Amino acid sequence: MADNGPVLEMTREEFEELVAEALDRIPPELTRLMDNVAVFVEDEPPADDPELLGLYEGTPLTDRGEWYAGVLPDRITVYRNSTLRMCESREDVVAETEITVVHEIAHHFGIDDERLHALGYG
Protein backbone atom coordinates (compact mmCIF):
# COMPACT_ATOMS: atom_id res chain seq x y z
CA MET A 1 0.00 0.00 0.00
CA ALA A 2 1.84 3.05 -1.25
CA ASP A 3 -1.09 5.47 -0.91
CA ASN A 4 -0.22 8.15 1.63
CA GLY A 5 -3.39 10.17 1.13
CA PRO A 6 -5.79 10.84 3.96
CA VAL A 7 -8.58 8.32 4.57
CA LEU A 8 -10.98 11.08 5.61
CA GLU A 9 -11.97 13.84 3.25
CA MET A 10 -12.09 17.39 4.56
CA THR A 11 -11.55 20.57 2.61
CA ARG A 12 -8.88 23.04 3.59
CA GLU A 13 -11.65 25.51 4.52
CA GLU A 14 -13.37 22.97 6.80
CA PHE A 15 -10.07 22.17 8.51
CA GLU A 16 -9.21 25.85 8.92
CA GLU A 17 -12.60 26.32 10.59
CA LEU A 18 -11.77 23.51 13.06
CA VAL A 19 -8.48 25.23 13.88
CA ALA A 20 -10.33 28.53 14.38
CA GLU A 21 -12.85 26.83 16.65
CA ALA A 22 -10.04 25.26 18.68
CA LEU A 23 -8.46 28.72 19.06
CA ASP A 24 -11.82 30.11 20.17
CA ARG A 25 -11.92 27.52 22.98
CA ILE A 26 -8.64 28.75 24.46
CA PRO A 27 -9.57 30.68 27.63
CA PRO A 28 -9.58 34.46 27.06
CA GLU A 29 -7.18 34.99 29.96
CA LEU A 30 -4.61 32.98 28.00
CA THR A 31 -5.28 34.43 24.56
CA ARG A 32 -4.80 37.91 26.01
CA LEU A 33 -1.28 36.86 27.02
CA MET A 34 -0.38 35.49 23.59
CA ASP A 35 1.95 37.94 21.92
CA ASN A 36 3.29 38.22 18.39
CA VAL A 37 2.13 34.80 17.20
CA ALA A 38 0.32 33.77 13.99
CA VAL A 39 -1.47 30.49 13.29
CA PHE A 40 -1.39 28.82 9.87
CA VAL A 41 -2.80 25.69 8.25
CA GLU A 42 -0.66 23.80 5.76
CA ASP A 43 -1.63 20.66 3.88
CA GLU A 44 1.54 18.63 4.44
CA PRO A 45 4.20 18.62 7.15
CA PRO A 46 7.90 18.74 6.27
CA ALA A 47 9.01 15.70 4.27
CA ASP A 48 11.42 14.65 7.03
CA ASP A 49 8.55 14.37 9.57
CA PRO A 50 5.47 13.16 7.65
CA GLU A 51 3.46 12.36 10.82
CA LEU A 52 3.89 15.83 12.36
CA LEU A 53 0.53 17.36 13.29
CA GLY A 54 1.68 20.79 14.40
CA LEU A 55 4.78 22.91 14.75
CA TYR A 56 5.69 25.92 16.87
CA GLU A 57 8.49 28.12 15.54
CA GLY A 58 9.61 31.16 17.48
CA THR A 59 10.75 32.44 20.83
CA PRO A 60 8.60 31.29 23.75
CA LEU A 61 7.28 34.04 26.01
CA THR A 62 9.45 32.66 28.84
CA ASP A 63 12.63 33.23 26.78
CA ARG A 64 11.91 36.77 25.65
CA GLY A 65 13.94 39.53 27.17
CA GLU A 66 14.58 43.21 26.59
CA TRP A 67 16.19 42.29 23.26
CA TYR A 68 12.83 41.04 21.95
CA ALA A 69 11.54 43.76 19.65
CA GLY A 70 10.92 44.15 15.94
CA VAL A 71 10.94 40.41 15.26
CA LEU A 72 8.68 38.44 12.97
CA PRO A 73 5.72 36.77 14.69
CA ASP A 74 6.09 33.31 16.13
CA ARG A 75 4.48 30.76 13.83
CA ILE A 76 2.15 27.92 14.76
CA THR A 77 1.39 25.59 11.87
CA VAL A 78 -1.25 22.85 11.96
CA TYR A 79 -0.95 20.19 9.25
CA ARG A 80 -4.21 19.05 7.67
CA ASN A 81 -3.33 15.87 5.80
CA SER A 82 -1.25 14.26 8.56
CA THR A 83 -4.13 14.91 10.96
CA LEU A 84 -6.64 13.39 8.53
CA ARG A 85 -4.38 10.36 7.96
CA MET A 86 -4.28 9.51 11.66
CA CYS A 87 -7.98 10.04 12.40
CA GLU A 88 -10.85 7.65 11.73
CA SER A 89 -13.80 10.05 12.06
CA ARG A 90 -14.68 13.73 11.92
CA GLU A 91 -14.98 13.64 15.73
CA ASP A 92 -11.40 12.36 15.92
CA VAL A 93 -10.26 15.24 13.69
CA VAL A 94 -12.03 17.79 15.91
CA ALA A 95 -10.44 16.34 19.06
CA GLU A 96 -6.97 15.95 17.54
CA THR A 97 -7.03 19.46 16.09
CA GLU A 98 -7.90 20.90 19.50
CA ILE A 99 -5.11 18.93 21.18
CA THR A 100 -2.63 20.05 18.52
CA VAL A 101 -3.61 23.72 18.83
CA VAL A 102 -3.34 23.61 22.64
CA HIS A 103 -0.01 21.77 22.38
CA GLU A 104 1.54 24.36 20.06
CA ILE A 105 0.17 27.32 22.04
CA ALA A 106 1.67 25.74 25.16
CA HIS A 107 5.07 25.85 23.43
CA HIS A 108 4.48 29.59 22.85
CA PHE A 109 4.08 29.87 26.64
CA GLY A 110 7.32 27.94 27.19
CA ILE A 111 5.81 24.59 28.20
CA ASP A 112 7.93 21.71 26.93
CA ASP A 113 6.83 18.34 25.53
CA GLU A 114 7.61 16.47 28.74
CA ARG A 115 5.26 18.68 30.76
CA LEU A 116 2.60 18.53 28.02
CA HIS A 117 2.69 14.72 28.06
CA ALA A 118 2.31 14.78 31.84
CA LEU A 119 -0.77 17.01 31.40
CA GLY A 120 -2.26 14.65 28.81
CA TYR A 121 -1.51 16.68 25.68
CA GLY A 122 0.64 14.09 23.92
N, C-alpha and C positions, 0 to 999 in steps of 0.2 A: 504494500500500500504506500504509494509515493505521494498521495494527495495530502497536501498540508493545509488545505483550505478549511475554513471554519465549518462545523457541522450545523450550527445555528445561522440563520440569516437575520441580519439586522443592518439597516442602513446607517451610514455615517451620522446622519441627522438624528436618528433614534438613539444611537449610542451617545452622541453629544448631549442629548437631552437627559439621559441617565446620569452622565457626569455632572451636569448642571443641577439635577435634583439632589445628587449626593452632596454637592457643595452647599446647597440650600439647607441641608440637614446638619451641617456643622454649626454648633452653638454660636450665636452672635457674639458672645464674649470672647470667643476664639477668633472669629473672622475679623473682628476689630483689631486684633493684635497682628494679623498677617500683614506683612509689609513688603512691597516691591516683589510680588510674585505673580506669575501668569500661569494659567492652566491651559493645556493644549490636548487635543486628541489627534493621534496618528494612527494609521491603519496597521502598520507593522513595526515591531520593535527592531533594534539593531540586529543585523545578521548574526553577530557573535553571541546573542542571547535571545533566541527565538521564543522562549517561554516567558520573557519579561512582561509583566502586566502594567507596570508603571515605573517612572523614573523621576527622581528629584535631582535637579542640577542647580547649584548655587551655593550661597553662604548662609548656613543656618542662623537664625536670630541669635542663638547663644554664642556664636563666633564673631558677631559683628562688633566692631569697635569704632573709635572716632574716625578711623580711616575710611569707614564705609560711607561713601557718598558718590553720586554720579555714576553708579554702576548699572549695568543692564539688569532687568528683573530676573529673579530666580525663575526657574522653569520647571513646572510639573507636567509631565506627559503621561497620558493614559493610552494604552495600546488596545485598539478595538479587536483586531483579529486574533491576537493571542488570548484575549479574554473570551471571545466566542469559541475558540478551539477547546478551552478547558471546561466550558460550562455545558450542561445538558438541557437547560431550560431557560426561558426568559427570566424566571425568578432567580435562578443561579446567577445570571448576568447582572441583575439588579444588585444582589447581595455582594457579588465579587467586585463590582464597580465601586460600591460604597466602601468596602474594605480597602481597596486600592487607593481611593481618594484620601481616606483618613490616614492610611499608611504614609503616603507621600507628603501630606500636610504635616504629619508628625515629624518627618525629617526636616521640614522647614523650621519647626520649633526646636530642633536639635535632639530629638529622641531617636536613638539608634535602633537597629534591627533587633538586637538582643532584648531590649526593653519592650519593643512592640510585640515580639513573640510572647513574652511573659504576660502581656496585656491581652493576648488573644487576637492580635492583628498580624497574622503570619505573613 
